[in-house]
Amino acid sequence: MSSWTNDELDRIGAADELRITTTRRDGSPRQPVPIWVVRVGDDLYVRSYRGHDGAWFRHATAQPQGRIDAGGVDREVTFDRADQAPTAAIDDAYQAKYARYGDAYVQPIISSNAQATTLRLVAR
């Protein structure tokens, strides 16, 4: 397993959106989906706006390896169920980064429904 460089963390963390590509059972890539990403410390986190009903989330948890592209960084990743994630810090990061979009978009991503879908992106 690899780890993120500081430059990668900075670039991905600053990117407005991340393109996430999940894989099918046969390992072939699905279509990339744009989602929000936040950095907390030396970790990157994503959540499903639609909770467990989000297609990309269902795919990422069924086949937990894929690819991300953000801020000029293109990396293979493992989607790690972030059961011990710092929920309050992640919520704060989403609110700070995406406040300009307003509560109609930010509140769903910090709801308990979305919190339950928090995944940590692990560089491969």
Secondary structure, DSSP 8 states (H G I E B T S, - for coil): -----HHHHHHHHH-S-EEEE-B-TTS-B---EEE-EEEETTEEEE--TTGGG-HHHHHHHHS-EEEEEETTEEEEEEEEE-TT--HHHHHHHHHHHHGGG-HHHHHHHTSHHHHTT-EEEEE-
